[in-house]
Amino acid sequence: MRSEADPFTLRPARVHEAEGRGRRAFALFQAARHAGPLIWILPAHIPEVPMLRGLPQGVGERLHLLRPSSEADLLWCIEEALQAVPVGLVIAEPQKPLSFFAGRRQQLAAETGRTTGLMLIPTGAGSNAAETRWQCQPLAAPTKASADSTLHRWNTNKNKSGTIKDWTVNWDGTSPAFHMVSKARERYEPTQPSR
């Protein structure tokens, strides 16, 4: 279960989805938060792969990349990785829409291995079997003075065990730590003691 203080904890032994231009940043954020071996499965024809030395501290040493040559092989790799007991997180990048059948098989594999899965999907290509679906977008810094800030807009547009909500997050990409960014005029103001 996710807490209000940390709404980004993915429910364990379930498969989740992330879509949008910031989905890989969200995946790296999750990788930094999960203990144990990490498996990232992406098709062999995709030229962009994670640079191990550029990942958050502790992620590169635990990350195993799998590069299947077909979509059928990719789905098989996902199921096998999810069933592997010592794996902490499986990240995969299917290129075709996931059927309910494929999504359900992944959920059963995650339950068997007690492993969390995160599918990085093209927008609108998710499975109804997913536990949560996240829309992930990078945000431009609001001012030139804060241009070194790394802002992200992460929102759930599907959540089987909670509410739909959105957050603006400042994550620097180096550790699992993050800062919530409040909306304008919604800052916390401490109560004044009565006289």
N, C-alpha and C positions, 0 to 999 in steps of 0.2 A: 504494500500500500504506500502511496505517496502522502507525505505530510504537507501541511500548508507552508511550513518553513522550508521544505525542500521538495517542490513539486516535480522535479526532474528525475526522481528515482523510478526507473522502469520496473514494473512488477516482474519478479523473478519467475523462471520456468514458463515464460510466455514469449510470444513473438510480437514485436512492435514494428511500426513503419514510420519512415520519415521521408518527406518529399519537399521539393523546393530547392533553390540555389544554395541554401545553407545546410543541406542535409549531411554533407561530409563533415562540416564543422561540428554538427550535433553528434555525429558518430564518434568523432575524436573526443569530444567532451565525455560521452558515455564510456569510451574505452579507458579514459583516465580514471573513471570512477569505479570500474569493475576490477576485482582482484582476479588473479590467475591468468592462464593462457588466453590469448585473444586470437580469433581467426577472422580474417577479412577475405571474402570470396568475391572476386570480380572477373568478368569475362576476359579471356586472353586477348581479344581484339581492342580492348580499352587501353589507350596509351598512358593515361594518367594513373599512376599508382602512388600510394603514400610513401613519402621519403622518410625512411626510418630515423635518420638523424634529426629531422625537423619536427618530429612528433612530441607531444607533451612528455615530460620526464617519466620514465618507467614504462612507457607504452611500446616503444620500438623494440626493447629487449624481449617483450612478451608476445609480440605480434607475428603471426604466421600468415603469409599470403598464399592463397590458392587461386590458380588461373585456369579454370576449365574452358574447354574449347567450344562447347555448345550450351544452349540453354537447358537442355535435358541433363547434361553433366553438372551444370551449376545447381539445379534443383536437388540432384542427388547429393552433391557436396554439402548443401545446406542441411539436409536431413541428417546426414552422417555426423557432421560437426555438432549439431544440436544435441545429438544423442551421446556424444563423448563426455563422460562424467567430469573430468577435471577442467573443462573449458569454462571460462567465466562469461564470455560474450562472443557471439557470432554476428558479424556484420556481413551483409551480402548485398550485391547490386544486380538484381534481376533486371533484364532489359525489356521483358514483355510483361503485360498485365498478369497478375497472379489470379488464378481461378480460386474459387472457394475450396475446391478439392485440394489444390496445392497448399493453400493457406492452412487448411485443417490438418494436413499431414505434417506441416511444420510445427503447428501447435502441439500435436501429439509427440513429436520428436523432442521438443523443448521440455515437455512434462517428463518424458522418460529420462532425459539426461539432466534435468533440473538446471538447464542452461537458459540464459536470456538471449533472444535473437532480435536483431534490428535490421530490417530490410530497407535499403535506400532505393526507393522506387521513383519512376517518372511520375509526374503529377497526374493524378487520376487513375493510376494503374494498380491500386492496392487491392487487397483481399478483404472480404467481409469477415474473415476469421481472425483478423488482427485484433490484438488487445487494445492498442492505441494507435492513432495515426497523428503524426506531428507535421505541421507546416513550418518550415525553417527558412528564414530569409535573413541575409545580412542587411544591416542598416548603416546608412551614412552617418558620420559623426555630425552632431547638431551644430557645432561651431568649429572654426579653424583651430582654436586653442585646444580642442579635444580630438584633433585628427588622429592621434595615436590610439584612441579608444577603439575597442573592438565590440561593437554592439550587434546583437542578434535579436530578431523577433521570432520567438518560438511559441506556437500555439497548438493546442490539441483540436483537431476537427473531428476526432472520433475517440471515444473513451468508454469502454464497456463497464468500468468500475468506478467512474468518477464524473466530474463535470468537465465541460468544454470551457477553456479559458486561454488567454494569451498573456505572454510575458515579454518584456524587453529586458535583456540580460547583457551585462558587460562581462565577457569572458576573454581573458588574454591569451588563451591557448597553451599555456605552459603548465597548468596544474588543474586539479579538479575544482579549485575554488572559483566562485563566481559572485557577482554582485547584482542584485535586482535593481533595476532603474525605475524609479517611480514616475508616473505620468504627471504632467504639469498640473499644479494645484492640488495634488493628492499626496503631498509629502506628509510624513508623520510629524505631528506637532505634539510635544509633551504637554500634558495637562498642567495648568497653573494651579498651585495650591490656593484654596479659598481662604479669605481673610476674615 
